[in-house]
Amino acid sequence: MPAASQPGEVPARSKRVDALRNEQKLLTAAAAVFVTSGVDAPIREIAARAGVGMGTIYRHFPTRADLVVAVYRHQVEACAEAGPSLLGGADSPLEALRQWVDLFVDFLVTKHGLADALQSDSSGFDALHAYFLDRLVPVCARLLDAAVAADEIRPGTHAYELMRGIGNLCIGRDSDPRYDPRRLVELLLQGLQRPQSS
């Protein structure tokens, strides 16, 4: 006969679900804080935004590098999953591309502190970069192809070069608060559009 659960005891499965939910909440909060305050933001700021204690963060992510890498992977996955969802729900493929690029810019702003957070672990950075390309280049290509097929943008732009160009426009945002890469990224996207026939 199986042992009865003790009153108030939480089954192991729901503990795992709660732990995963907490981790996702932490990663979302950390990503938002990193966008506004950089990867060196105080851990207490992340804990406050996530509504958890600092001990919870350190239980999930013992070092800042662990947290930064987890946020990086979390954001890559969020960008990858957003592409098809935006394409299915936006008014047009071009609008889906614009919304996806906006998410991508948020991700790139966070990513800029990654190399510093990993310090001398260049192999870890290389592996993350390969993961980033493997997950996001196909998503961007699908959005571009859909916008070309809808005759909204000119053909011939490759996903990798667009993502690289956006990345280059995002450099320098950390050191100069007057610089907003989003305005220039929007100009870049306007340059891809087909001229409207009169």
N, C-alpha and C positions, 0 to 999 in steps of 0.2 A: 504494500500500500504506500503511495507516494506521501512524502512528508508535507504537511500543510504549511502554507506560507505564514510567517509570523505577522501579526497585525502591524500595519504601517510599513511593511517591507515592500520595496519597489522591485519589481522583476528586473533581472539583469538586462533584458532586451530594451525596456523603456529607459534604463540608465544610459545605454549606448545611444539611443535616439536623442535623449536630452543632451548628452555630451556632444553629439554631432551638431545639434541645433545651436548650442552655445558656441561651438567652434565657428560655425557659419556666421553667427551674429558678430563674433569677435573679428573675423576676417573682413566683413563688410564695414564695420566701424573703423578698423585699422586702415583700410583702403581710403575711406573718406577723410580720415585725419591726415594720412600721408599726402593726399592731394593738396590739402590746405596748408599743412605745417611741415611737410617733408618727412623722410624716414627716420629722422632723429627726434621726432616729436616725443614728448614725455609719455611713458607707458600709462601714467594715471589719466592722461587725456583720452587715450583709447579706451581704458576701462570705464571711464565716466560715460563716454558716448555709447558703449556697448551695454551699460547698465550692469556691469559685473565688478567683482573685486579684482585687485591686481594679482592676487594669488591664483585666480582662475586663468589669467593670461599666462602666468609663468608655468602653470600646470600643463597647459597645451603647448606653449612655446617657450622652452627654457632660456633661449637667447634671442636677442633682437634679430640676428641673422635668420633664425628659424622662423620668426614672425614675418620678416620681409619676404623670404622665399615663399612662404605659405600664401601671403597676400598676392604675390606675383602670380603664382599658379592659379589661385582663386580668380583673379581678374582675367587671366588668359581664358579660363573655362567660361567665365561670364561673357566675355567678348565672343568666343566661339559659339556659344549657345544662343546669343542674342541675334546673330546674323540671320538664320532661317526664320526665327520668330518675327523679326522686324520686316523681313521680306514678305511674310504672310500677312502682316497686319498694317503696314504703312499704305498711304494713298498711292504711292508709286515706287518703283525700284530706286529711283534717284533719292526720294525721301528716306527710304530704308538705308541707303548708302550713307546719307548725311547723318542720320541718327547713329548708325554704327560707328562712323568716323568720330563722332562726339564721344562715344564710350571709349574708343581707341585712344583718343587724346588724353582722357582721364587716366587711362592705364599707363600711357607713356610718361605722364607727369610723375606718377608714382614710381615707375621703373628707373628713373634717373638716379636714384640713390642706391640702387641695388648693388652695383659694383663696389661701392664704398662699404656697404653693410657686409658683403661677403669677404672683404679685405683681400687676402692673398689667395683665396680659393678660386683661381681662374677656371679650373676645370668644371667646377660647379656652375659658374656663370655661363660657360660655353654650352653645357648640357641644357640649362634653362633657356638659352637663346635658341637652340635647335628645337626644343619643345614649343617655344613661342612661334617659330616659323611653321613648324609642322601643323600646328593647330589653327593659326590665324590666316596664313596666306590662302588656303583653299576657301575659307569663308569670304574673304575680301574678293577673291576671284569670282565667286558665285554672285556676289552683289554687283560687281562690275558687269559681268556677263548679262545679268538681268536688265540692268540699265541700258546696255547697248542694244539688247533685243527689243526693248521698249522704245528705242530710238531717242533716248533722253541724253545720252552722252556719246561722244565719238568713240569708235573702236580703236584698239591699239594700245591702251594703257594696261600695263601688267600690274597685278596685285602687289608683287614685291616692291616694284619701283614706287608705286603710290604710297605704300606703307613706309618705305624708307624716306620718301620726300616729306611726309607728314612728321616722321620722327625727327628729321633735320630741322623742321620748322619749330618743333617743340623744345629744341636745345636752347638754353639761355633763359628760360622762364624762371628757373630757380634763383638766378643771380640778379634778375632785374624785374621787380614787381610791375614796372610800367609796361612790360612786354606781354601781350596776350596772343599766344600762337593761334587761337581759334579764328581770329579775324583773317589771318593769312591762310589758314587751312581752308576757310570758306572761299577765299579768292581762288585757291588752287582748284577746289571743286567746281567753281563757276567756269574755270578755264576748260574743264572736261566737257561741259555741256555743249550740246549742239545748238547753233544759233536758231532762234525762233523764226519761223518763216512769217513774213508779213502778209 
